[in-house]
Amino acid sequence: MAISFDRALGIHDDALRFRSQRASVLANNLANMDTPNYKARDMDFASALEQASQASDSIAMKATHAAHHRGTGLIEGQGDVMYRVPAQPSIDGNTVEEHVEHAKYMENSLAFQATFTFLNSKFKGLTNAIRGE
């Protein structure tokens, strides 16, 4: 019997890819903190999940109770890159707020690590299943 990695890993491999892309966007914001007229950008995980749930080639999720929401698996993990509205815009037109970017980067980093840890445990489980342990 063949192992379907899409079913075994669920949305977590795509979530890891999304978190990596978001880290790149947030790091770019921090790198351009002093660039005049630079607009801070970010990606939204919820919108990426919503886009994936509307995808036609999605993976069906199993509902084990009548009260569960019907959904689909995340295929691409692609979110829209959006511009962030600053709380205090600067005079030079730059919308990057250092404290906000650091907080968002750390939040994304923790989510990345949690997803990575979960994927690691999934692979360990698959390895044990293949070995028959």
C-alpha positions in Angstrom: 0.0 0.0 0.0 1.4 3.4 -1.0 1.7 6.2 1.5 0.0 9.5 0.4 2.2 12.3 1.9 -0.6 14.8 1.1 -2.9 12.9 3.4 -0.3 12.0 6.0 1.1 15.6 6.4 -2.2 17.5 5.9 -1.8 21.2 5.6 1.4 21.4 7.6 3.9 21.2 4.8 2.1 24.1 3.0 1.8 26.0 6.3 5.6 25.7 6.7 6.1 27.0 3.2 3.7 29.9 3.9 5.5 30.8 7.1 8.8 30.8 5.3 7.5 33.2 2.7 6.0 35.5 5.4 9.4 35.5 7.2 11.0 36.7 3.9 8.4 39.5 3.6 8.8 40.6 7.2 12.6 40.6 7.0 12.3 42.7 3.8 10.3 45.2 5.8 13.0 45.4 8.5 15.7 45.7 5.9 13.9 48.7 4.4 13.1 50.4 7.7 15.0 53.6 6.7 14.1 53.6 3.0 11.9 56.7 2.2 8.4 55.9 0.9 8.8 52.2 1.5 5.5 50.6 2.4 5.4 47.8 5.0 3.9 44.5 3.7 2.6 41.4 5.3 0.8 38.1 4.5 -2.3 36.8 6.2 -2.5 33.1 7.0 -6.3 33.2 7.3 -6.7 34.5 3.8 -4.3 31.8 2.5 -6.4 29.2 4.2 -9.6 30.7 2.7 -8.1 30.8 -0.8 -7.0 27.1 -0.4 -10.4 26.1 0.8 -12.0 27.5 -2.4 -9.5 25.7 -4.6 -11.0 23.2 -7.0 -8.3 20.6 -6.7 -8.3 20.5 -2.9 -8.1 17.5 -0.6 -11.4 16.7 1.2 -11.2 16.7 5.0 -13.1 14.1 7.0 -15.8 15.3 9.4 -16.4 12.9 12.4 -19.3 14.8 13.9 -22.3 16.5 12.4 -21.3 19.9 14.1 -17.9 19.9 12.4 -17.4 22.4 9.6 -16.8 21.0 6.2 -13.5 22.1 4.8 -10.7 21.2 2.4 -7.0 21.0 2.8 -4.6 23.8 2.1 -2.9 23.2 -1.3 -0.6 26.1 -2.1 -0.3 28.0 1.2 -0.1 31.2 -0.9 -1.5 34.3 0.8 -1.9 37.7 -0.7 0.8 40.2 0.1 -0.9 43.2 1.6 0.3 46.7 2.7 0.1 47.4 6.4 -1.5 50.6 7.7 0.9 52.2 10.3 -0.3 53.4 13.7 2.1 56.4 13.4 3.2 57.2 9.8 6.6 58.8 9.4 7.3 62.0 7.6 9.3 60.4 4.8 6.4 58.1 3.8 7.9 54.9 5.2 5.2 52.8 6.9 7.6 50.3 8.6 7.3 50.4 12.4 10.3 48.5 13.9 8.5 47.3 17.1 5.6 46.0 15.1 7.8 44.2 12.5 9.9 42.6 15.3 6.8 41.4 17.0 5.2 40.0 13.8 8.6 38.3 12.9 8.8 36.6 16.3 5.2 35.5 16.1 5.8 34.0 12.7 9.0 32.4 13.9 7.2 30.7 16.7 4.4 29.5 14.4 7.1 28.2 12.0 8.8 26.3 14.8 5.6 24.8 16.0 4.7 23.7 12.5 8.2 22.3 12.0 8.0 20.4 15.2 4.6 18.9 14.3 5.9 17.9 10.8 8.9 16.3 12.5 6.7 14.2 14.7 4.6 13.2 11.7 7.7 12.0 9.8 8.9 10.1 12.9 5.5 8.4 13.0 5.6 7.5 9.3 9.2 6.2 9.8 8.0 4.0 12.7 5.1 2.8 10.6 7.3 1.8 7.7 9.7 0.0 10.1 6.7 -1.7 11.7 7.5 -0.4 15.2 
